[in-house]
């Protein structure tokens, strides 16, 4: 049994399998989720339920936070009974959420004022890599914080990269998700163009996946296209948020605006809770 006491706030599609991997590795984990019934699966697997955010930070040495957006992250850290409301001195806060570099810098400053360490660790990968422990972790922060976190990061991912100071990891995550969005929409557009010209969808996907342009993401998303079913591994609403953050960070590449607009329109059409590959359904009109 490992002795490092771990707290985890935020149990969404990614948080649950990541907590399970820490439990399997022998770490004691205490969890907190605003919707408390979402804690049940990991509690059954051996996690403890924290009384609240303050208790989560007080009772543990390393606290992971994984929530959906910037405002949710700020609230978890800074509400009256939030993570930093008790004695946080000497704690390490590892922020896994995808947020803007500006938010990461703000949270780092808040932690520093309390004598705590802060490390941003957004991840590249979705639910299956989270389950398998094969995420790529994009760390930003001091070398001290990174080295302290590394044994835990090694459980959660196949690779962690210390990208630089706080803010750089967040920027790297926005960049890779921009590339993801381009790949997903281009896959949808290519298959639909081929279909409109008499090429069977399964044939076009074989041509893509067996050729030089095939990739892990095209192979991963091909079954969803063939089935016409898009359960969320990475919800479309989240890529809209990430593209917005990238634009706010200064992304002005030629493809960025039409790409962002298309995903926004798909979300507005009611596809936000489906997988981002549901852009195929939106474009198939």
C-alpha positions as CSV (number, residue, x, y, z in Angstrom):
1,X,0.0,0.0,0.0
2,X,1.4,3.4,-1.0
3,X,1.5,6.0,1.8
4,X,0.9,9.3,-0.2
5,X,-2.7,10.4,0.6
6,X,-4.5,11.6,-2.5
7,X,-7.6,13.7,-2.8
8,X,-9.6,13.9,-6.0
9,X,-12.2,16.5,-6.8
10,X,-14.3,16.0,-10.0
11,X,-15.6,12.6,-11.1
12,X,-16.6,12.9,-14.7
13,X,-16.0,10.5,-17.6
14,X,-12.3,10.9,-17.2
15,X,-12.0,11.3,-13.4
16,X,-13.5,8.0,-12.5
17,X,-11.1,5.8,-14.5
18,X,-8.2,7.9,-13.4
19,X,-9.1,7.4,-9.7
20,X,-9.6,3.7,-10.3
21,X,-6.0,3.5,-11.6
22,X,-4.6,5.2,-8.5
23,X,-6.6,2.8,-6.4
24,X,-5.3,-0.2,-8.4
25,X,-1.8,1.1,-7.9
26,X,-2.3,1.0,-4.1
27,X,-2.8,4.6,-3.3
28,X,-5.3,5.7,-0.6
29,X,-7.7,8.1,-2.4
30,X,-10.4,10.3,-1.0
31,X,-12.9,11.8,-3.4
32,X,-15.4,14.7,-3.6
33,X,-17.9,15.5,-6.4
34,X,-20.5,18.2,-6.3
35,X,-23.1,15.6,-7.4
36,X,-22.4,13.2,-4.6
37,X,-24.0,10.1,-6.1
38,X,-21.3,10.2,-8.8
39,X,-18.9,9.1,-6.1
40,X,-20.5,5.7,-5.7
41,X,-18.5,3.7,-8.3
42,X,-15.1,4.7,-7.0
43,X,-16.2,4.3,-3.3
44,X,-17.2,0.7,-4.2
45,X,-13.7,0.3,-5.6
46,X,-12.1,1.4,-2.4
47,X,-12.0,5.2,-2.3
48,X,-13.2,7.2,0.7
49,X,-15.8,10.0,0.4
50,X,-14.7,13.4,1.7
51,X,-17.0,15.6,3.8
52,X,-16.3,18.5,1.6
53,X,-13.6,20.4,-0.4
54,X,-12.0,21.9,2.7
55,X,-11.7,18.4,4.3
56,X,-10.4,17.0,1.0
57,X,-7.5,19.4,1.0
58,X,-6.9,19.2,4.8
59,X,-6.8,15.4,4.9
60,X,-4.6,14.7,1.9
61,X,-1.1,15.6,0.7
62,X,-1.8,15.7,-3.0
63,X,-5.1,17.0,-4.4
64,X,-6.2,16.5,-8.0
65,X,-8.8,18.7,-9.5
66,X,-10.6,17.7,-12.7
67,X,-13.7,19.8,-13.7
68,X,-15.3,21.0,-16.9
69,X,-14.3,24.6,-17.2
70,X,-12.5,27.7,-15.8
71,X,-15.3,28.9,-13.6
72,X,-15.9,25.6,-12.0
73,X,-12.2,25.3,-11.2
74,X,-12.1,28.8,-9.7
75,X,-15.1,28.0,-7.5
76,X,-13.6,24.7,-6.2
77,X,-10.4,26.5,-5.2
78,X,-11.8,29.7,-3.8
79,X,-15.2,29.4,-2.4
80,X,-15.7,30.0,1.3
81,X,-15.4,26.3,2.1
82,X,-13.2,25.5,-1.0
83,X,-9.9,23.7,-1.3
84,X,-7.9,26.7,-0.1
85,X,-10.2,27.7,2.7
86,X,-8.3,25.6,5.3
87,X,-4.7,25.0,5.9
88,X,-3.2,24.3,2.5
89,X,0.4,24.9,3.3
90,X,2.8,22.3,1.9
91,X,0.0,20.7,-0.2
92,X,0.4,19.9,-3.9
93,X,-2.6,20.8,-6.1
94,X,-2.6,19.1,-9.5
95,X,-5.0,20.7,-11.9
96,X,-6.1,18.3,-14.6
97,X,-8.9,20.4,-16.1
98,X,-8.5,22.0,-19.6
99,X,-8.6,25.7,-18.9
100,X,-7.0,28.9,-20.2
101,X,-3.4,29.7,-19.4
102,X,-4.7,32.8,-17.6
103,X,-6.8,30.7,-15.3
104,X,-3.9,28.4,-14.6
105,X,-1.7,31.3,-13.6
106,X,-4.4,32.7,-11.4
107,X,-4.9,29.4,-9.6
108,X,-1.1,29.1,-9.2
109,X,-1.0,32.5,-7.6
110,X,-3.8,31.6,-5.2
111,X,-2.0,28.4,-4.2
112,X,1.3,30.3,-3.7
113,X,-0.4,32.7,-1.3
114,X,-1.4,29.7,0.8
115,X,2.1,28.2,0.8
116,X,1.0,25.4,-1.6
117,X,2.5,24.0,-4.8
118,X,0.5,24.0,-8.0
119,X,0.9,21.9,-11.1
120,X,-1.3,22.0,-14.2
121,X,-1.6,18.6,-15.9
122,X,-4.2,18.7,-18.7
123,X,-4.2,15.4,-20.6
124,X,-4.2,14.3,-24.2
125,X,-6.5,11.4,-24.6
126,X,-10.1,10.5,-23.8
127,X,-12.0,7.8,-21.8
128,X,-10.2,4.7,-23.2
129,X,-6.7,6.0,-22.6
130,X,-7.8,7.1,-19.1
131,X,-9.0,3.6,-18.4
132,X,-5.8,2.0,-19.8
133,X,-3.5,4.5,-18.0
134,X,-2.1,5.6,-21.4
135,X,-2.8,9.3,-21.4
136,X,-0.2,11.9,-22.4
137,X,0.1,14.4,-19.6
138,X,1.1,18.0,-20.3
139,X,2.6,19.4,-17.1
140,X,3.2,23.0,-16.4
141,X,4.8,24.3,-13.2
142,X,8.0,24.3,-11.2
143,X,10.4,21.4,-11.4
144,X,9.8,20.8,-7.7
145,X,6.0,20.3,-8.2
146,X,6.6,18.2,-11.3
147,X,9.0,15.8,-9.6
148,X,6.8,15.5,-6.6
149,X,3.8,14.6,-8.9
150,X,5.7,12.3,-11.3
151,X,5.1,8.9,-9.5
152,X,1.4,9.6,-9.6
153,X,1.5,10.9,-13.2
154,X,3.3,7.6,-14.2
155,X,0.2,5.7,-13.0
156,X,-2.2,7.8,-15.0
157,X,-0.4,8.1,-18.3
158,X,2.1,6.5,-20.6
159,X,4.1,9.7,-20.7
160,X,4.3,13.0,-19.0
161,X,6.0,16.1,-20.5
162,X,7.2,19.0,-18.3
163,X,6.4,21.7,-20.9
164,X,7.6,24.6,-18.8
165,X,6.1,27.0,-16.2
166,X,2.5,27.3,-15.4
167,X,0.5,28.3,-18.4
168,X,2.6,26.4,-21.0
169,X,0.9,23.1,-20.3
170,X,-2.5,24.7,-20.7
171,X,-1.4,26.3,-24.0
172,X,-0.1,22.9,-25.2
173,X,-3.5,21.3,-24.4
174,X,-5.4,24.0,-26.4
175,X,-3.0,23.4,-29.3
176,X,-3.5,19.7,-29.4
177,X,-7.2,20.0,-29.1
178,X,-7.2,22.4,-32.0
179,X,-5.4,19.7,-34.0
180,X,-8.0,17.1,-32.8
181,X,-10.9,19.3,-34.0
182,X,-9.3,19.7,-37.4
183,X,-8.8,15.9,-37.7
184,X,-12.4,15.1,-36.6
185,X,-14.0,17.6,-38.9
186,X,-11.8,16.7,-41.9
187,X,-12.6,13.0,-41.3
188,X,-16.3,13.8,-41.4
189,X,-16.0,16.1,-44.5
190,X,-13.9,13.5,-46.4
191,X,-16.3,10.6,-45.8
192,X,-19.4,12.7,-46.6
193,X,-17.8,14.0,-49.8
194,X,-16.9,10.4,-50.8
195,X,-20.4,9.2,-50.0
196,X,-22.0,12.0,-52.1
197,X,-19.9,10.7,-55.0
198,X,-20.8,7.0,-54.7
199,X,-18.1,5.7,-52.4
200,X,-19.3,3.4,-49.7
201,X,-18.5,4.8,-46.2
202,X,-16.8,1.6,-45.1
203,X,-14.6,1.6,-48.2
204,X,-13.6,5.2,-47.6
205,X,-12.8,4.6,-44.0
206,X,-10.6,1.6,-45.1
207,X,-8.8,3.8,-47.6
208,X,-8.1,6.4,-44.9
209,X,-7.1,4.0,-42.1
210,X,-4.9,1.7,-44.2
211,X,-3.1,4.6,-45.9
212,X,-0.6,7.3,-45.0
213,X,-3.3,9.7,-43.7
214,X,-4.8,7.2,-41.2
215,X,-4.1,7.9,-37.5
216,X,-5.1,6.7,-34.1
217,X,-8.0,9.1,-34.0
218,X,-9.4,8.2,-37.5
219,X,-9.3,4.5,-36.5
220,X,-10.8,5.2,-33.1
221,X,-13.8,7.2,-34.5
222,X,-14.5,5.0,-37.6
223,X,-16.9,2.6,-35.7
224,X,-19.0,5.5,-34.6
225,X,-19.4,6.7,-38.1
226,X,-20.3,3.3,-39.4
227,X,-22.9,2.7,-36.6
228,X,-24.2,6.3,-36.7
229,X,-24.0,6.4,-32.9
230,X,-21.9,8.9,-31.0
231,X,-21.8,8.2,-27.3
232,X,-19.6,10.8,-25.6
233,X,-16.0,9.9,-25.0
234,X,-15.2,13.6,-25.4
235,X,-18.4,15.6,-25.6
236,X,-18.8,18.0,-28.5
237,X,-19.5,20.9,-26.0
238,X,-16.0,20.5,-24.6
239,X,-14.3,21.0,-27.9
240,X,-16.4,24.1,-28.4
241,X,-15.1,25.4,-25.1
242,X,-11.5,24.5,-26.0
243,X,-11.7,26.2,-29.4
244,X,-13.1,29.3,-27.7
245,X,-10.2,29.3,-25.2
246,X,-7.7,28.9,-28.1
247,X,-9.3,31.8,-30.0
248,X,-9.1,33.9,-26.8
249,X,-5.5,33.0,-26.4
250,X,-4.7,34.4,-29.9
251,X,-5.4,31.5,-32.4
252,X,-5.9,33.2,-35.7
253,X,-5.0,30.4,-38.1
254,X,-7.0,30.3,-41.4
255,X,-9.0,27.2,-40.5
256,X,-9.7,28.2,-36.9
257,X,-12.7,30.5,-37.3
258,X,-14.8,28.3,-39.7
259,X,-13.9,25.3,-37.6
260,X,-15.0,27.0,-34.4
261,X,-18.2,28.2,-36.0
262,X,-19.1,24.8,-37.3
263,X,-18.7,23.1,-33.9
264,X,-20.6,26.0,-32.2
265,X,-23.5,25.5,-34.7
266,X,-23.4,21.7,-34.1
267,X,-23.7,22.4,-30.3
268,X,-26.6,24.8,-30.9
269,X,-28.4,22.1,-32.9
270,X,-28.5,19.9,-29.8
271,X,-25.4,17.8,-30.2
272,X,-23.4,19.2,-27.4
273,X,-23.7,16.1,-25.1
274,X,-22.7,13.6,-27.9
275,X,-19.2,12.8,-28.9
276,X,-17.3,15.4,-30.9
277,X,-17.5,12.9,-33.8
278,X,-21.2,13.8,-33.9
279,X,-20.0,16.7,-36.1
280,X,-20.5,14.0,-38.8
281,X,-24.2,13.9,-38.1
282,X,-24.4,17.7,-38.2
283,X,-22.6,18.0,-41.5
284,X,-24.6,15.1,-43.1
285,X,-27.5,17.3,-44.2
